[in-house]
Amino acid sequence: MQILSISGLSKRYGRILAVDRLDLDIEECQVFGILGPNGSGKTTTLGIILDVIKANAGNFSWFEHTCDHDCRKNIGDILEVPAFYPYLSAVDNLRITARIKGKGLNRIDNVLQLVNLYDRKKDLYRTYSLGMKQRLSVAAAMLTDPPVLILDEPTNGLDPQGIAEIRKLIKKIASEGKTIILASHILDEVQKVCTHFAVLNKGKKIYTGSVQEALSK
């Protein structure tokens, strides 16, 4: 099944063409990396497909249909760090997030186990390391059990241990049959966690293919 199809997508900010006639297809169960330096159009592209940013031209479809509000519920995302309360525990923060999303509380323990924070669920958010905070962000995105997860620079600013934890978590989520789309400026990250990737430069797609094929060349 085709999860996401992008056709002729363009976005301009004044004289800057942030996304330039982008075509992209992402299939079910892929871990798809969007690779490029800062300013290449990665985050803008993610913003457009999440309806946070309006494109100037082109179109996209999710799950082979035009995306509406109900469709959007099938996509978990981390574009920015969620506004967790520092003096509340992880579980209490997730209870608030669940209520905001209109979901019950029955999946909180499940997602905390998924991100390996169950044993620290009653600890205050302010006591968490950066890696733990990022994993709690993933837990919040997974509360609705979405088939698709979107991550923007998921290891940015983390120390080596935090980076290893997030990469391991991405692989774990993918092994459960989820489709993951992540933006990164780190080639090594894409090589280690992704099955397929596209390279952007100044808004243009300059390469797309499987990681295995690229490494064999």
N, C-alpha and C positions, 0 to 999 in steps of 0.2 A: 504494500500500500504506500502511496505517495503521501508523506506527512506534510511537506511544504513545497510549494512551487512559486518561484519568483520570476516575473517576466518584465524586462525592460524598466526596472525600477530606477528612478532618478530622484535626487534630492539636492537642491541648490540653496546655499546660504549666501545671498548677494553674489559676489563674483566667484565664490568657491563652490565647485561642484563636488559635494561630499560623497554622493553615490551616482555612478555614471552608467546608466542602462544595464543594470545588473540582472543576469539570468542565473537561476540556481534551482536545483531540485534536490530534495532531501527525502530519503526513503525511511520507512519504518525500521526501528531498531538500530539505526546508524548512530554512532557518536561522531557528529560532524563538527569539525573545527573551521572557524573563519579566522584565517591567519593574516596578520599584516601589522605594520608599524602603527604607532599613534598617528591619527589623522588619515588613516586609510579608508575609513567609512564603516568599520566594524560595528561600533556602538550605534551609529545612525541607522544602519540596516536593521539591527535588533529592535531599535525603537520604532521603526516603521512597521515591522511585522507584528509588533505588539500593540499597534494603534496608539502609541504614545506620541509619535511624530507622523505628520502627514507628508506623503511623497508628492513631488511635483509631477511625476509621470510614472507610468507602469502600474502593475498590479501584482497581487499575491493571493494565494489561496491556501487554506489549512485543511487537511484531511479531504482534499479533492473537492472542497466546497468554499464558497465565500464565507469568511468567518463572521459570526455574529456574537452576541453576548454569551450565549450558551456554549458556543465553540471555544470561547476564550477561557472558560472554566477548565478546559482540558489541557491547559498550558501553565506550568509552573515556571516562575522566572525570578532571577536575581539580577536586576540591572543596577540597583543601588543597595547599600547596606540598609536592611530594615530598621525601623525606629524602635528598637527594643529598649525597655526601661532598665537602667543600670542597677536599680535597687530592688528589682524583682528577680525571682528565680527563673531558670529556663522554662520550667513547666508553666509558671504563671504567665510568662510572656507568650508562650504558645497558646494558652487558653484565650488570651486577648486576641491574638491573631486569628484563631479559629472562629471566634465570635464575629470579628470583622468580616471574615469570609463567609459567614453564614453556615459554618460547618459545626458538627458536634465535636465532642471532646474525645471520642473513642479512639482516634488515631494518634493521639499525642505520644503515648508510650511507644507505639510502633515506630514513629519517625525518630524519636530519641534513641531507640535501639539501633535504627538504621544508620544514624550518624555517630554512633558510639558515644553518646552523651547521657545514656540512661542512668549511669551511676553518679553523674554530676547534676541530675535534673533539678535538685533542690538548692543548688549553689547559686549565688547571685550572679547575674550576667556580668557585673563589673569585675568579677574575679576570674573571668575566662580569658584565655590567651586569644590572640588574633585568629589563630587556626580554629579554635573552639567556637569563636563568634561566627566565623564563616560557615562552619558545619551547622550551627544553629540556624543560620539563614537558609541553608539547604533544607533543614528539617521543616522550616516554616513554608517553604515552597512546595514541599511534598505532602502537606497536610491534606490536600484534596485528592491525593493519589493520582496525579495527572500522568497521562501517557507520554507527555513531552516536557522536558526540563530545559530551560534556557539559562545559560550562565555567561555573564560578561566578565572576563578577566578573573576567573575564580581564585587564582593563587596570587593575585597582585598584592604586594606588600607583606607576604608571609615569609617566615623563616623556613629553612630547609625542612624541618620537621612538619611544619604546617602545610607546606607544599606537598610533601609525601602523603599526608593524611587526606588532603582534598583529592589528589589524583587517585588514591586507593578508593575513596568514596565514590568518585565518578564511575570507576570500573564496576564497583559493587552495584550501583543503581542500574547501569547498563546491562548487567548480567541478569537483571530481573525483567528484561524485555522492554525497558523504557528507551525512547529516542531522546538523545541529548544533543543540543546545539550549544557550542561554546565559542566565544570570541577570545583570542589570545594573540599577543605579540611575540610569544616564545615558541620557536620551532620545536624545541625539545619536548615541550608540553604536548603539542599536537601529535608528535611522533609516538609518545608514550601512552596516550589515552584515547586517541581518535581512530576510527576506522576509515573515515573519509575526510577530505578537507578541501577548502578553496583558499586561494591566496588573493588578497586585495591590495592594490596600490593606487593611491589617490582616487579611490572610488571605483576603480575598474577591476574586474576579475581578470587575473592573468594566468590562473591555473586552477583546475579542479580535477580530482581523481581520488583513488584510494591511497591510503598511507602505504599499504604493502607494495603497490605498484611503484610509488615514488621512491621507496627505499631500495627497490630492486634495480633501479636504473643506474 
